[in-house]
Amino acid sequence: MTIAWVYLFIASCFEVCWIYSLKVLDMKKIAQISHSTIFSDIKPLEALLPLLGYIAFGLGNIYFFSQSMKTIPASTAFAVWMGLALIFSKAVGILVFKEAFNTQQLVFTAIVLVGIIGLKWFE
């Protein structure tokens, strides 16, 4: 049973990485890539990296989430998965992207965390 919760935690981490790879994805830069220079210059590869991350993190997210739902009820797994992704994405936004936050956001994020703990505790 514990491994399913680990899978759910990993899936949430992949979800956050997926979200932020989407944030930094620039389709205009990808559209400007010339097929003749893709292997001779590093710039096209830098533009493709967020797209490759988007694909890899999305697939990892789906895989680990589906593995967790083999044991954890779907509604519980979904609530915990989204709650953890919300908390982790808020933390990444604040720590990495220097997004503003206030006390009210902290309080309501803590309420989400209490709900996640409650779902795990009373499973």
Secondary structure, 3 states (H helix, E strand, C coil): CHHHHHHHHHHHHHHHHHHHHHHHCCHHHHHCCCCCCCCCCCHHHHHHHHHHHHHHHHHHHHHHHHHHCCCCCHHHHHHHHHHHHHHHHHHHHHHCCCCCCCHHHHHHHHHHHHHHHHHHHCC
